[in-house]
Amino acid sequence: MPHLPDVVLWSIPAFVLLTVLEIVSYRFHPDEDERGYGAKDTATSLTMGLGSLLFDAGWKIPILAVYSFLYE
């Protein structure tokens, strides 16, 4: 199986860039029908993304430790 890049890790800079673009866009062209930019929504999304990264790393470290112990 080929080694594929971590999609979540590559998407974080794009997510941050697009969020900043949305903030700037709303400042220059506000929409009267919408509330605008929701900081709570972004905080939730970022927290879930970071939690996903930590969860992925969280199970890999013990597996590597057990494998190293058994190898020795």
C-alpha positions in Angstrom: 0.0 0.0 0.0 1.5 3.4 -0.9 2.3 5.9 1.7 -0.4 8.6 1.6 -0.1 12.1 3.3 -2.1 12.9 6.3 -5.1 14.7 4.9 -6.1 16.3 8.3 -2.6 17.7 8.7 -2.6 19.2 5.2 -6.1 20.7 5.6 -5.4 22.7 8.7 -3.6 25.5 6.9 -6.3 25.7 4.3 -9.0 25.8 7.0 -7.2 28.7 8.7 -6.7 30.6 5.5 -10.3 30.2 4.4 -11.5 31.3 7.8 -9.5 34.4 7.6 -10.7 35.0 4.1 -14.3 34.7 5.3 -13.7 37.2 8.1 -12.2 39.7 5.8 -14.9 39.1 3.2 -17.6 39.7 5.7 -16.0 42.9 7.0 -15.9 44.4 3.4 -19.3 43.0 2.2 -21.6 42.4 5.1 -24.8 40.5 4.4 -27.9 42.2 6.0 -29.8 38.9 6.2 -27.1 36.9 8.0 -25.6 37.3 11.5 -22.1 37.2 10.0 -19.1 35.3 11.2 -19.7 33.0 14.1 -16.6 32.7 16.3 -18.1 29.9 18.4 -18.6 27.7 15.4 -15.0 28.1 14.4 -13.8 27.4 17.9 -15.8 24.2 17.9 -14.5 23.1 14.5 -10.9 23.8 15.5 -11.3 22.0 18.8 -12.7 19.0 17.0 -9.9 19.0 14.5 -7.2 19.2 17.1 -9.0 16.5 19.1 -8.9 14.3 16.0 -5.2 14.8 15.7 -4.6 14.1 19.4 -6.8 11.0 19.2 -4.9 9.7 16.2 -1.5 10.2 17.9 -2.9 9.0 21.2 -3.4 5.4 20.1 -0.2 5.2 18.0 2.1 6.0 20.8 1.1 3.1 23.1 1.1 0.7 20.2 4.6 1.8 19.3 5.7 1.4 23.0 4.3 -2.2 23.2 5.8 -3.1 19.8 9.2 -1.8 21.0 8.9 -3.6 24.3 8.1 -6.9 22.5 10.9 -6.4 20.0 13.4 -6.1 22.8 
